[in-house]
Amino acid sequence: MMNYIKNKPIYIQIAHDLILKVLNEEIKRATLLPSVRELSVTYKVTPKTIQSVTKYLDDNKVINRKPGVGSVITNDIEVVKELHFKHGLENTKEYLEYMKTLLYSDDEISKYIAKLTKEDI
């Protein structure tokens, strides 16, 4: 079960989890994504939330929705990697903006990041 982050849309969190599963090959490329019903049970959310997930993934070309068939995951791993990178940038930007509201300088923030990347988190 996923632990959802309060200030981030759930559909984005689920979409990113699915992206990670494609990158880790838990979900194979060029195959059907599980159905809306299956995903809503798996993630314990409403089918409407999963529809938002599939729209988001379709808009970003990670899947191709085919009426009557389902959603086919792209075979282009670069598309998946690009969206994963985009999520990383967004999360990093949110972190930096938050740290700046606490009046940390860029140098201080860089030191914290450098320290933590050398340690096991």
BASELUM-120854 format. One record per atom (N, C-alpha, C, O): residue number from 0; x, y, z. Coordinates in steps of 0.05 Angstrom, whole numbers, plus 5000, padded with zeros to 4 digits. Layout:
BEGIN
num = NUM east = X north = Y up = Z
...
This chain:
BEGIN
num = 0 east = 5017 north = 4976 up = 5000
num = 0 east = 5000 north = 5000 up = 5000
num = 0 east = 5018 north = 5025 up = 5000
num = 0 east = 5038 north = 5026 up = 5013
num = 1 east = 5009 north = 5045 up = 4985
num = 1 east = 5024 north = 5070 up = 4983
num = 1 east = 5017 north = 5088 up = 5007
num = 1 east = 4994 north = 5089 up = 5016
num = 2 east = 5037 north = 5102 up = 5016
num = 2 east = 5032 north = 5123 up = 5036
num = 2 east = 5032 north = 5149 up = 5020
num = 2 east = 5053 north = 5158 up = 5009
num = 3 east = 5009 north = 5162 up = 5018
num = 3 east = 5006 north = 5186 up = 5002
num = 3 east = 5016 north = 5210 up = 5016
num = 3 east = 5012 north = 5213 up = 5041
num = 4 east = 5028 north = 5228 up = 5001
num = 4 east = 5038 north = 5254 up = 5012
num = 4 east = 5015 north = 5273 up = 5011
num = 4 east = 5001 north = 5276 up = 4991
num = 5 east = 5010 north = 5288 up = 5033
num = 5 east = 4987 north = 5305 up = 5035
num = 5 east = 4985 north = 5327 up = 5015
num = 5 east = 4963 north = 5331 up = 5003
num = 6 east = 5006 north = 5341 up = 5009
num = 6 east = 5005 north = 5365 up = 4993
num = 6 east = 5010 north = 5360 up = 4963
num = 6 east = 5017 north = 5378 up = 4948
num = 7 east = 5008 north = 5335 up = 4954
num = 7 east = 5013 north = 5328 up = 4926
num = 7 east = 4989 north = 5312 up = 4916
num = 7 east = 4980 north = 5294 up = 4930
num = 8 east = 4979 north = 5319 up = 4892
num = 8 east = 4956 north = 5304 up = 4882
num = 8 east = 4961 north = 5274 up = 4881
num = 8 east = 4982 north = 5265 up = 4873
num = 9 east = 4941 north = 5259 up = 4891
num = 9 east = 4944 north = 5230 up = 4892
num = 9 east = 4948 north = 5218 up = 4865
num = 9 east = 4963 north = 5199 up = 4861
num = 10 east = 4934 north = 5229 up = 4845
num = 10 east = 4937 north = 5217 up = 4818
num = 10 east = 4965 north = 5220 up = 4807
num = 10 east = 4975 north = 5202 up = 4793
num = 11 east = 4979 north = 5242 up = 4814
num = 11 east = 5007 north = 5245 up = 4806
num = 11 east = 5025 north = 5224 up = 4821
num = 11 east = 5043 north = 5213 up = 4809
num = 12 east = 5019 north = 5220 up = 4846
num = 12 east = 5035 north = 5200 up = 4861
num = 12 east = 5031 north = 5172 up = 4850
num = 12 east = 5051 north = 5157 up = 4848
num = 13 east = 5007 north = 5165 up = 4843
num = 13 east = 5002 north = 5139 up = 4831
num = 13 east = 5015 north = 5137 up = 4804
num = 13 east = 5027 north = 5116 up = 4797
num = 14 east = 5013 north = 5158 up = 4788
num = 14 east = 5025 north = 5158 up = 4761
num = 14 east = 5055 north = 5153 up = 4764
num = 14 east = 5067 north = 5138 up = 4749
num = 15 east = 5068 north = 5167 up = 4783
num = 15 east = 5097 north = 5164 up = 4787
num = 15 east = 5103 north = 5135 up = 4797
num = 15 east = 5124 north = 5124 up = 4789
num = 16 east = 5087 north = 5124 up = 4813
num = 16 east = 5091 north = 5096 up = 4822
num = 16 east = 5090 north = 5078 up = 4798
num = 16 east = 5106 north = 5059 up = 4796
num = 17 east = 5071 north = 5082 up = 4780
num = 17 east = 5069 north = 5065 up = 4756
num = 17 east = 5094 north = 5069 up = 4738
num = 17 east = 5103 north = 5050 up = 4726
num = 18 east = 5103 north = 5094 up = 4736
num = 18 east = 5127 north = 5099 up = 4721
num = 18 east = 5151 north = 5084 up = 4732
num = 18 east = 5167 north = 5072 up = 4717
num = 19 east = 5153 north = 5084 up = 4759
num = 19 east = 5175 north = 5069 up = 4772
num = 19 east = 5173 north = 5039 up = 4766
num = 19 east = 5193 north = 5026 up = 4762
num = 20 east = 5148 north = 5029 up = 4765
num = 20 east = 5144 north = 5001 up = 4759
num = 20 east = 5152 north = 4994 up = 4731
num = 20 east = 5161 north = 4972 up = 4725
num = 21 east = 5147 north = 5013 up = 4712
num = 21 east = 5156 north = 5008 up = 4685
num = 21 east = 5187 north = 5009 up = 4684
num = 21 east = 5199 north = 4992 up = 4671
num = 22 east = 5199 north = 5029 up = 4697
num = 22 east = 5228 north = 5031 up = 4697
num = 22 east = 5241 north = 5006 up = 4710
num = 22 east = 5262 north = 4997 up = 4701
num = 23 east = 5228 north = 4995 up = 4731
num = 23 east = 5239 north = 4971 up = 4744
num = 23 east = 5230 north = 4945 up = 4731
num = 23 east = 5237 north = 4923 up = 4740
num = 24 east = 5215 north = 4948 up = 4709
num = 24 east = 5205 north = 4925 up = 4694
num = 24 east = 5186 north = 4907 up = 4709
num = 24 east = 5183 north = 4884 up = 4703
num = 25 east = 5173 north = 4918 up = 4730
num = 25 east = 5152 north = 4904 up = 4744
num = 25 east = 5127 north = 4904 up = 4726
num = 25 east = 5111 north = 4886 up = 4726
num = 26 east = 5125 north = 4925 up = 4709
num = 26 east = 5105 north = 4927 up = 4689
num = 26 east = 5120 north = 4929 up = 4662
num = 26 east = 5138 north = 4946 up = 4659
num = 27 east = 5114 north = 4911 up = 4644
num = 27 east = 5129 north = 4910 up = 4619
num = 27 east = 5119 north = 4931 up = 4599
num = 27 east = 5095 north = 4937 up = 4598
num = 28 east = 5137 north = 4941 up = 4584
num = 28 east = 5130 north = 4960 up = 4563
num = 28 east = 5115 north = 4946 up = 4541
num = 28 east = 5117 north = 4922 up = 4537
num = 29 east = 5099 north = 4961 up = 4526
num = 29 east = 5083 north = 4952 up = 4504
num = 29 east = 5063 north = 4930 up = 4512
num = 29 east = 5054 north = 4914 up = 4496
num = 30 east = 5054 north = 4931 up = 4538
num = 30 east = 5033 north = 4913 up = 4547
num = 30 east = 5010 north = 4931 up = 4557
num = 30 east = 5013 north = 4955 up = 4560
num = 31 east = 4988 north = 4918 up = 4564
num = 31 east = 4965 north = 4932 up = 4574
num = 31 east = 4970 north = 4939 up = 4603
num = 31 east = 4979 north = 4923 up = 4619
num = 32 east = 4963 north = 4964 up = 4610
num = 32 east = 4963 north = 4973 up = 4638
num = 32 east = 4940 north = 4958 up = 4651
num = 32 east = 4919 north = 4954 up = 4638
num = 33 east = 4942 north = 4951 up = 4677
num = 33 east = 4918 north = 4939 up = 4690
num = 33 east = 4894 north = 4957 up = 4687
num = 33 east = 4896 north = 4981 up = 4683
num = 34 east = 4870 north = 4945 up = 4689
num = 34 east = 4845 north = 4960 up = 4685
num = 34 east = 4842 north = 4981 up = 4707
num = 34 east = 4854 north = 4980 up = 4728
num = 35 east = 4824 north = 5000 up = 4701
num = 35 east = 4817 north = 5021 up = 4721
num = 35 east = 4807 north = 5008 up = 4746
num = 35 east = 4815 north = 5016 up = 4768
num = 36 east = 4791 north = 4988 up = 4744
num = 36 east = 4780 north = 4974 up = 4768
num = 36 east = 4803 north = 4961 up = 4784
num = 36 east = 4804 north = 4964 up = 4808
num = 37 east = 4821 north = 4947 up = 4770
num = 37 east = 4844 north = 4934 up = 4784
num = 37 east = 4861 north = 4955 up = 4798
num = 37 east = 4869 north = 4951 up = 4821
num = 38 east = 4868 north = 4976 up = 4784
num = 38 east = 4885 north = 4997 up = 4795
num = 38 east = 4871 north = 5011 up = 4819
num = 38 east = 4884 north = 5018 up = 4838
num = 39 east = 4845 north = 5015 up = 4817
num = 39 east = 4831 north = 5029 up = 4839
num = 39 east = 4831 north = 5011 up = 4864
num = 39 east = 4833 north = 5021 up = 4886
num = 40 east = 4830 north = 4985 up = 4861
num = 40 east = 4832 north = 4966 up = 4883
num = 40 east = 4860 north = 4966 up = 4894
num = 40 east = 4865 north = 4967 up = 4918
num = 41 east = 4880 north = 4964 up = 4876
num = 41 east = 4908 north = 4963 up = 4884
num = 41 east = 4916 north = 4987 up = 4900
num = 41 east = 4929 north = 4985 up = 4921
num = 42 east = 4908 north = 5011 up = 4890
num = 42 east = 4916 north = 5036 up = 4903
num = 42 east = 4896 north = 5046 up = 4923
num = 42 east = 4901 north = 5067 up = 4936
num = 43 east = 4874 north = 5032 up = 4927
num = 43 east = 4853 north = 5040 up = 4946
num = 43 east = 4843 north = 5069 up = 4941
num = 43 east = 4842 north = 5085 up = 4960
num = 44 east = 4836 north = 5074 up = 4916
num = 44 east = 4826 north = 5100 up = 4908
num = 44 east = 4801 north = 5095 up = 4890
num = 44 east = 4796 north = 5073 up = 4882
num = 45 east = 4787 north = 5116 up = 4884
num = 45 east = 4764 north = 5114 up = 4867
num = 45 east = 4772 north = 5110 up = 4838
num = 45 east = 4794 north = 5118 up = 4830
num = 46 east = 4754 north = 5098 up = 4822
num = 46 east = 4760 north = 5096 up = 4793
num = 46 east = 4764 north = 5124 up = 4780
num = 46 east = 4780 north = 5126 up = 4761
num = 47 east = 4751 north = 5144 up = 4790
num = 47 east = 4755 north = 5172 up = 4780
num = 47 east = 4784 north = 5181 up = 4783
num = 47 east = 4795 north = 5193 up = 4765
num = 48 east = 4796 north = 5174 up = 4806
num = 48 east = 4825 north = 5181 up = 4810
num = 48 east = 4842 north = 5166 up = 4790
num = 48 east = 4860 north = 5178 up = 4779
num = 49 east = 4836 north = 5141 up = 4785
num = 49 east = 4852 north = 5125 up = 4765
num = 49 east = 4848 north = 5136 up = 4737
num = 49 east = 4866 north = 5136 up = 4721
num = 50 east = 4823 north = 5146 up = 4731
num = 50 east = 4819 north = 5159 up = 4705
num = 50 east = 4837 north = 5184 up = 4702
num = 50 east = 4846 north = 5189 up = 4680
num = 51 east = 4841 north = 5198 up = 4724
num = 51 east = 4859 north = 5221 up = 4724
num = 51 east = 4888 north = 5212 up = 4719
num = 51 east = 4903 north = 5225 up = 4705
num = 52 east = 4895 north = 5189 up = 4731
num = 52 east = 4922 north = 5178 up = 4727
num = 52 east = 4926 north = 5171 up = 4697
num = 52 east = 4946 north = 5178 up = 4686
num = 53 east = 4906 north = 5157 up = 4686
num = 53 east = 4910 north = 5148 up = 4658
num = 53 east = 4909 north = 5172 up = 4639
num = 53 east = 4923 north = 5172 up = 4619
num = 54 east = 4894 north = 5192 up = 4645
num = 54 east = 4894 north = 5217 up = 4628
num = 54 east = 4921 north = 5230 up = 4630
num = 54 east = 4932 north = 5238 up = 4609
num = 55 east = 4932 north = 5232 up = 4654
num = 55 east = 4959 north = 5244 up = 4657
num = 55 east = 4980 north = 5228 up = 4642
num = 55 east = 4997 north = 5240 up = 4628
num = 56 east = 4980 north = 5202 up = 4645
num = 56 east = 4999 north = 5185 up = 4631
num = 56 east = 4996 north = 5186 up = 4601
num = 56 east = 5015 north = 5186 up = 4586
num = 57 east = 4971 north = 5188 up = 4592
num = 57 east = 4965 north = 5190 up = 4563
num = 57 east = 4975 north = 5217 up = 4553
num = 57 east = 4987 north = 5219 up = 4532
num = 58 east = 4969 north = 5238 up = 4568
num = 58 east = 4977 north = 5265 up = 4560
num = 58 east = 5008 north = 5267 up = 4557
num = 58 east = 5019 north = 5282 up = 4541
num = 59 east = 5022 north = 5251 up = 4574
num = 59 east = 5051 north = 5251 up = 4573
num = 59 east = 5063 north = 5228 up = 4557
num = 59 east = 5087 north = 5223 up = 4558
num = 60 east = 5046 north = 5215 up = 4541
num = 60 east = 5053 north = 5195 up = 4522
num = 60 east = 5066 north = 5170 up = 4534
num = 60 east = 5080 north = 5155 up = 4520
num = 61 east = 5061 north = 5165 up = 4560
num = 61 east = 5071 north = 5140 up = 4573
num = 61 east = 5052 north = 5117 up = 4566
num = 61 east = 5061 north = 5094 up = 4564
num = 62 east = 5027 north = 5124 up = 4562
num = 62 east = 5008 north = 5103 up = 4553
num = 62 east = 4992 north = 5114 up = 4529
num = 62 east = 4992 north = 5138 up = 4524
num = 63 east = 4979 north = 5096 up = 4515
num = 63 east = 4962 north = 5103 up = 4493
num = 63 east = 4935 north = 5090 up = 4499
num = 63 east = 4932 north = 5065 up = 4498
num = 64 east = 4915 north = 5106 up = 4506
num = 64 east = 4888 north = 5095 up = 4513
num = 64 east = 4874 north = 5087 up = 4487
num = 64 east = 4871 north = 5103 up = 4468
num = 65 east = 4864 north = 5062 up = 4487
num = 65 east = 4850 north = 5052 up = 4464
num = 65 east = 4822 north = 5043 up = 4474
num = 65 east = 4820 north = 5022 up = 4487
num = 66 east = 4801 north = 5058 up = 4466
num = 66 east = 4774 north = 5050 up = 4475
num = 66 east = 4767 north = 5021 up = 4468
num = 66 east = 4772 north = 5012 up = 4445
num = 67 east = 4756 north = 5007 up = 4487
num = 67 east = 4748 north = 4980 up = 4483
num = 67 east = 4771 north = 4960 up = 4486
num = 67 east = 4767 north = 4936 up = 4488
num = 68 east = 4796 north = 4970 up = 4488
num = 68 east = 4819 north = 4952 up = 4490
num = 68 east = 4832 north = 4956 up = 4518
num = 68 east = 4837 north = 4937 up = 4532
num = 69 east = 4839 north = 4981 up = 4524
num = 69 east = 4852 north = 4988 up = 4548
num = 69 east = 4875 north = 5008 up = 4543
num = 69 east = 4875 north = 5021 up = 4522
num = 70 east = 4893 north = 5011 up = 4562
num = 70 east = 4915 north = 5029 up = 4559
num = 70 east = 4941 north = 5014 up = 4555
num = 70 east = 4948 north = 4997 up = 4571
num = 71 east = 4953 north = 5019 up = 4532
num = 71 east = 4978 north = 5006 up = 4525
num = 71 east = 5002 north = 5023 up = 4533
num = 71 east = 5003 north = 5047 up = 4527
num = 72 east = 5020 north = 5011 up = 4548
num = 72 east = 5044 north = 5025 up = 4557
num = 72 east = 5063 north = 5029 up = 4533
num = 72 east = 5067 north = 5010 up = 4517
num = 73 east = 5075 north = 5052 up = 4531
num = 73 east = 5094 north = 5057 up = 4510
num = 73 east = 5117 north = 5037 up = 4510
num = 73 east = 5124 north = 5027 up = 4531
num = 74 east = 5128 north = 5033 up = 4487
num = 74 east = 5152 north = 5017 up = 4485
num = 74 east = 5177 north = 5034 up = 4486
num = 74 east = 5199 north = 5024 up = 4487
num = 75 east = 5173 north = 5061 up = 4485
num = 75 east = 5195 north = 5080 up = 4485
num = 75 east = 5203 north = 5087 up = 4513
num = 75 east = 5191 north = 5104 up = 4526
num = 76 east = 5224 north = 5074 up = 4523
num = 76 east = 5234 north = 5078 up = 4550
num = 76 east = 5242 north = 5107 up = 4555
num = 76 east = 5241 north = 5116 up = 4578
num = 77 east = 5251 north = 5120 up = 4535
num = 77 east = 5260 north = 5148 up = 4538
num = 77 east = 5237 north = 5166 up = 4546
num = 77 east = 5241 north = 5185 up = 4561
num = 78 east = 5213 north = 5161 up = 4537
num = 78 east = 5189 north = 5176 up = 4544
num = 78 east = 5184 north = 5172 up = 4574
num = 78 east = 5178 north = 5192 up = 4589
num = 79 east = 5187 north = 5148 up = 4584
num = 79 east = 5183 north = 5141 up = 4612
num = 79 east = 5205 north = 5155 up = 4629
num = 79 east = 5199 north = 5167 up = 4650
num = 80 east = 5230 north = 5153 up = 4620
num = 80 east = 5252 north = 5166 up = 4635
num = 80 east = 5249 north = 5196 up = 4636
num = 80 east = 5255 north = 5209 up = 4656
num = 81 east = 5239 north = 5208 up = 4614
num = 81 east = 5235 north = 5237 up = 4613
num = 81 east = 5214 north = 5246 up = 4634
num = 81 east = 5218 north = 5266 up = 4647
num = 82 east = 5192 north = 5231 up = 4637
num = 82 east = 5172 north = 5239 up = 4656
num = 82 east = 5182 north = 5234 up = 4685
num = 82 east = 5176 north = 5250 up = 4703
num = 83 east = 5198 north = 5213 up = 4689
num = 83 east = 5211 north = 5208 up = 4715
num = 83 east = 5229 north = 5232 up = 4722
num = 83 east = 5229 north = 5241 up = 4745
num = 84 east = 5245 north = 5241 up = 4703
num = 84 east = 5263 north = 5263 up = 4707
num = 84 east = 5247 north = 5289 up = 4714
num = 84 east = 5254 north = 5304 up = 4732
num = 85 east = 5225 north = 5293 up = 4699
num = 85 east = 5208 north = 5316 up = 4704
num = 85 east = 5197 north = 5316 up = 4733
num = 85 east = 5197 north = 5337 up = 4746
num = 86 east = 5189 north = 5292 up = 4743
num = 86 east = 5180 north = 5290 up = 4771
num = 86 east = 5202 north = 5297 up = 4790
num = 86 east = 5197 north = 5310 up = 4810
num = 87 east = 5226 north = 5288 up = 4784
num = 87 east = 5249 north = 5294 up = 4801
num = 87 east = 5254 north = 5324 up = 4803
num = 87 east = 5260 north = 5335 up = 4824
num = 88 east = 5253 north = 5337 up = 4780
num = 88 east = 5256 north = 5366 up = 4779
num = 88 east = 5235 north = 5381 up = 4796
num = 88 east = 5241 north = 5399 up = 4811
num = 89 east = 5210 north = 5372 up = 4793
num = 89 east = 5188 north = 5385 up = 4807
num = 89 east = 5192 north = 5381 up = 4837
num = 89 east = 5188 north = 5400 up = 4853
num = 90 east = 5199 north = 5357 up = 4846
num = 90 east = 5203 north = 5352 up = 4875
num = 90 east = 5227 north = 5368 up = 4885
num = 90 east = 5226 north = 5379 up = 4908
num = 91 east = 5248 north = 5370 up = 4870
num = 91 east = 5272 north = 5386 up = 4878
num = 91 east = 5265 north = 5415 up = 4880
num = 91 east = 5273 north = 5429 up = 4899
num = 92 east = 5249 north = 5425 up = 4861
num = 92 east = 5241 north = 5453 up = 4861
num = 92 east = 5224 north = 5459 up = 4886
num = 92 east = 5228 north = 5479 up = 4899
num = 93 east = 5206 north = 5441 up = 4892
num = 93 east = 5189 north = 5445 up = 4917
num = 93 east = 5207 north = 5446 up = 4942
num = 93 east = 5202 north = 5463 up = 4959
num = 94 east = 5226 north = 5428 up = 4943
num = 94 east = 5244 north = 5427 up = 4966
num = 94 east = 5260 north = 5454 up = 4968
num = 94 east = 5262 north = 5466 up = 4989
num = 95 east = 5271 north = 5463 up = 4945
num = 95 east = 5287 north = 5488 up = 4946
num = 95 east = 5270 north = 5512 up = 4954
num = 95 east = 5279 north = 5528 up = 4969
num = 96 east = 5246 north = 5513 up = 4943
num = 96 east = 5228 north = 5535 up = 4950
num = 96 east = 5222 north = 5535 up = 4980
num = 96 east = 5221 north = 5556 up = 4993
num = 97 east = 5217 north = 5511 up = 4991
num = 97 east = 5211 north = 5508 up = 5019
num = 97 east = 5236 north = 5517 up = 5036
num = 97 east = 5233 north = 5533 up = 5055
num = 98 east = 5259 north = 5508 up = 5029
num = 98 east = 5284 north = 5515 up = 5044
num = 98 east = 5289 north = 5545 up = 5042
num = 98 east = 5298 north = 5557 up = 5062
num = 99 east = 5282 north = 5558 up = 5020
num = 99 east = 5286 north = 5587 up = 5018
num = 99 east = 5266 north = 5602 up = 5035
num = 99 east = 5273 north = 5624 up = 5045
num = 100 east = 5242 north = 5591 up = 5039
num = 100 east = 5224 north = 5604 up = 5058
num = 100 east = 5234 north = 5603 up = 5086
num = 100 east = 5226 north = 5619 up = 5103
num = 101 east = 5252 north = 5584 up = 5092
num = 101 east = 5264 north = 5582 up = 5118
num = 101 east = 5290 north = 5598 up = 5120
num = 101 east = 5305 north = 5597 up = 5139
num = 102 east = 5295 north = 5613 up = 5098
num = 102 east = 5318 north = 5632 up = 5096
num = 102 east = 5345 north = 5618 up = 5095
num = 102 east = 5365 north = 5629 up = 5103
num = 103 east = 5346 north = 5593 up = 5084
num = 103 east = 5372 north = 5580 up = 5079
num = 103 east = 5383 north = 5591 up = 5053
num = 103 east = 5368 north = 5595 up = 5034
num = 104 east = 5409 north = 5595 up = 5052
num = 104 east = 5422 north = 5605 up = 5028
num = 104 east = 5427 north = 5581 up = 5009
num = 104 east = 5424 north = 5558 up = 5017
num = 105 east = 5432 north = 5588 up = 4984
num = 105 east = 5438 north = 5567 up = 4964
num = 105 east = 5462 north = 5550 up = 4973
num = 105 east = 5462 north = 5525 up = 4970
num = 106 east = 5483 north = 5563 up = 4984
num = 106 east = 5506 north = 5548 up = 4994
num = 106 east = 5499 north = 5529 up = 5016
num = 106 east = 5508 north = 5506 up = 5017
num = 107 east = 5482 north = 5538 up = 5035
num = 107 east = 5474 north = 5520 up = 5057
num = 107 east = 5458 north = 5497 up = 5046
num = 107 east = 5463 north = 5474 up = 5055
num = 108 east = 5440 north = 5502 up = 5028
num = 108 east = 5423 north = 5480 up = 5017
num = 108 east = 5441 north = 5460 up = 5003
num = 108 east = 5438 north = 5436 up = 5005
num = 109 east = 5461 north = 5470 up = 4987
num = 109 east = 5479 north = 5453 up = 4973
num = 109 east = 5495 north = 5435 up = 4992
num = 109 east = 5500 north = 5412 up = 4987
num = 110 east = 5503 north = 5447 up = 5015
num = 110 east = 5518 north = 5431 up = 5035
num = 110 east = 5501 north = 5409 up = 5047
num = 110 east = 5510 north = 5387 up = 5051
num = 111 east = 5475 north = 5415 up = 5052
num = 111 east = 5457 north = 5395 up = 5063
num = 111 east = 5454 north = 5372 up = 5043
num = 111 east = 5455 north = 5348 up = 5050
num = 112 east = 5450 north = 5379 up = 5018
num = 112 east = 5446 north = 5359 up = 4998
num = 112 east = 5471 north = 5342 up = 4995
num = 112 east = 5470 north = 5317 up = 4993
num = 113 east = 5495 north = 5355 up = 4994
num = 113 east = 5520 north = 5340 up = 4991
num = 113 east = 5524 north = 5321 up = 5015
num = 113 east = 5533 north = 5299 up = 5011
num = 114 east = 5518 north = 5331 up = 5039
num = 114 east = 5521 north = 5314 up = 5062
num = 114 east = 5503 north = 5289 up = 5061
num = 114 east = 5512 north = 5267 up = 5066
num = 115 east = 5478 north = 5294 up = 5054
num = 115 east = 5459 north = 5272 up = 5054
num = 115 east = 5464 north = 5252 up = 5031
num = 115 east = 5458 north = 5228 up = 5034
num = 116 east = 5475 north = 5261 up = 5008
num = 116 east = 5480 north = 5243 up = 4986
num = 116 east = 5504 north = 5225 up = 4992
num = 116 east = 5508 north = 5205 up = 4980
num = 117 east = 5521 north = 5233 up = 5012
num = 117 east = 5544 north = 5216 up = 5020
num = 117 east = 5536 north = 5196 up = 5041
num = 117 east = 5551 north = 5177 up = 5046
num = 118 east = 5513 north = 5200 up = 5054
num = 118 east = 5504 north = 5183 up = 5076
num = 118 east = 5482 north = 5165 up = 5066
num = 118 east = 5469 north = 5170 up = 5045
num = 119 east = 5477 north = 5143 up = 5080
num = 119 east = 5454 north = 5127 up = 5075
num = 119 east = 5430 north = 5140 up = 5087
num = 119 east = 5429 north = 5144 up = 5111
num = 120 east = 5411 north = 5146 up = 5071
num = 120 east = 5386 north = 5159 up = 5081
num = 120 east = 5367 north = 5138 up = 5090
num = 120 east = 5345 north = 5144 up = 5099
